[in-house]
Amino acid sequence: MIRFCRPILIAAAIFGADLVQARDSLGVYGDWGAFRDNAPRRCYAIAEPDEHSRYTARWRPFASIGDWPERGVRNQPHFRLSQAISGPVMLSIDGTKFSLIGGGADAWPPNPTADAAIIAALRSGTSMRVGSDTYTLKGAASAIDAAALGCARNNQ
């Protein structure tokens, strides 16, 4: 039960309990959840670092893959790190490394080509490390697909 509710609890902690009521849950897949918001319209897959990660920040770290149909954005990774950084952040998925850009506690791939390469690695990977945070990728591909379908269906 705890594992099933974890992605929903993550969204509640990150976006606030009042806002979660306006969100549509698109499903929970392993350690990842998929959600849809209507204003602004966006869909995303989201997870928090596994329980072995240590963080003491004032915020909760997470990894998300978002779609914003009105902006023409699809499958865009975003990482909220457990510690604020200054400088480049390294993302590793099963040993394949990617450089991220950002500032403070947030990091993103530098361009759409990097977005696509990271999504491909996420789909076939088993674990991910970004900064000092580690994630399991069980359910990531299904959550990413559910988020993409959630925004596509909302278009009709």
N, C-alpha and C positions, 0 to 999 in steps of 0.2 A: 504494500500500500504506500509506504513512504517513497519508494523508487518511482511509482506511478505519479504521485503528486508533486515530485520534486520540480519538474519544469514549470508547473503552474505556480508553485511557491516562488520560484525564481522571478517569473514575470510580475508577481504581486510585489515582491521586494524591490525590484528594479523600477517599475513604473507606478507603484502606489496602488493600494488596495482599491481606491475609488475608481481608478482607471481600468483595472482589470475587469470590472463588471461590464464595461463597454466593449471589451475584447471578445472575439469569438475564438474559442479553442478549436483548432483544426486537428488535434490529436497529440498523443504522447507516444514517442518512439524510442525505446531504450532510455538513454540519458538525455534525450533531446525532446523539445516540445515545439509545436507549430501553432502560430496565432495569426489572427487577422484583426486589424483596426479599420474602422470606416472613415474616421476624420482625423487626420488625413488618411486616405486609403493606402494601407501598406500591409504586407504579410511578411512573416519572418520565422525562421527556425532559431531556437535559442537553447543554450546550455550553460551551466556554471562549471567551474573547475571541479575535478573530482575531489572527494573528501580528503585526499592525502595532500592537497595543496594547502599551503599556509598563507593566510592573508590577514592583515591587521588594518587595512585601509578603512576610511569612513564610508566607503561604498562597496557594493558587491560586484566582483568581477564576473564577466560573462563573455561568451562568444555568440555572435548572431550572424545570420545570413538573411539579408533583407531584399524585398522587392517593393518598389514604389512605382506602380504602373503609370501614374500621371507624369512622372519625371523620366520615364523610359529606363528606369534602373531595375535590373534583374540580377539576382544572385550576388549581391554585394556584401562581402565579409566586413564585420566590424568587431573589434575586440576592446572590451573595457578591462584594463589590467588591474591587478590587485595593488600595484604600486605605481605612483606617477613616475614617468621617465623623462629624460631629456636626451634626445638623440634617437638613432634608429632602433627598431625592435626586431628581433629575429623570431620567426615562426618556424617550427619544425613539425612536419607530419611524417611519421615513420622514418625519420632521418633525412627527408628531403627538406631543404631549407629555403625560406622565402624572406626577403627583407620587407618590412612594413614601414610606413610613415605615420606620423601623428604627433601628438603632444599631450602633455599631462598624463592622464590615465587612459587615453584612447589611441587606438592604432588601426590603420586600414592598409590594404594593398595600394601601391602607388598608381595603378592604372587598370583598365578593364582586362588586359591580357593577363596580368597577375591575378585578378579576381578569378578568371576562368581556370588558371593553373591550380590555384588553391582549392577551388570547388572540386576539380577532378581528383586532387589528392585526398580531399576529405571523403569523397565518395568511396574510395578504395582503401582508405587508411583505417588503422585501429586505435592510434593515439596521436595526440597533438600537444605541443608545448609552445606557449607564447609567453615571452618574458619569463616569469617564475611560476606560471600557472600551467597545470597539466589537465587535459581533458580526455575522456574516452569518447570514441567516435561511434559507439554502438547506437544505431538509430539515426545518425546524422543525415545520411542520404535520404531516408524516408521522410524525415522532418523537412528537409530542403524541398523535396518534391511536393509535400503537402502544402507548404507555404506558397510555392509557385502556382499550384492548382487552385489554392484558395483565392488568390488575386485574379487568376484567369477566369474563374467561375463568377466572381463578383463583377466582372466586365459585362456579362451577358444580360 
